[in-house]
């Protein structure tokens, strides 16, 4: 498990709780995490973009792009996102957790 200090722990647990409540115990999906994170990012950048442009316009698309690179420390379930003009991946070492299987369960590989 992640330490309580991990920024991704709270949103990850929130996702798992909601997902398993809807789809059943142990139904976790990495793909659900991708979708969840996309919505976390959109929740941060759309309000920023709306301050300068109207949806459906070329200006709004540019405002979205600018918000993606100006908003920092967007915390989600699979990482903390910080995009730049040169870094389109946006994730740093805080997003990496090395696991191994021990007794049939994933555990941190130390």
N, C-alpha and C positions, 0 to 999 in steps of 0.2 A: 504494500500500500504506500501511497505517497505520504510524506510528512505533512502535518497540518499547515506548515508554512508554505507549501506549494501553492502557487496562485491558481493552478488548474484544478485543484482538489474540489473546491466548492462547486464550480460549474459542472465538473465531471460527475460528482455525486448527484447533483440536481437532475442532470440528464438521465443517469441510470435509474434514479427513483421514478421519474416520470415515465420513462420508456418501459420499465418492468411493470409498472402499475397498469399500463395499457396492454402490453404484449405478453406478460407473464414473467415469472422468475427465470433468470439466466438467459434472457432473450437479447442481451446486449449485442450491439452491432457497431462496428467501426464506422460503417456508412452513416448510421444515425448520428454519430459524432461529427462527421463532416458536415452534415446538414445543420445540426445544432450550432456548430461554430459559424457557419455561413450566416445564420440568422443573428447570432450575437454580433458579428461584424456589421451586418446591415442595420441593426438597432443602434449602433454607434455612429455610422457614417451618414445615413440618410438624413437625420435631423441637421447635421452639419451642412450637407449639400442643399437642403431646403432653405437655408438662410440666404443663399445666393442665387438660386435658380428654380425654375418651375419644372416639375416632372414632365417627361415627354419631349424635352428640348435638347438640342445639342449642348447647350450651356449646362443643363442638369447632368448630362453624362460626364462632362468635364468636371463639374463640381463633385461628382461621386469619385472620380479619379483623384482629384486633389484631396478629398477627405480621406481616402485610403492611405495617402502618403503623409498627411498631416496629423491624423489621429494616432496616438501612441498608446502602448500598453493595453491593447484590446484583449482582455482576458476571456478565454473560452475553455472548452473541455480538453482540447488537444494541444493547447499552447497559448502563448502570449504573443499576439501579432503586432509587428512593427514593420510596415512596408516603407520602402524608400524608392527613389527613382531607379536605383541600381539593384535593390533586393526585392524581387517579386515573390519570393518564398515567404518572407516575413517572420519566420520562426527562428529563435536562437537556441542555445544549448539547454535552456530551461525546459524545452519541450521534449527533450530526449530522456527516456528512462529505459535502461537496459534490463530486460527480464530473462529469467530462465525458468524451466519447468522443474519442480521438485515435488515429489510425491503427488504428481498429477495436478499440481497447482502452479500458477505463475507466481514467482517471487522475485524481488530485486536481485540482480546479479551484482554482487559486491566484490 
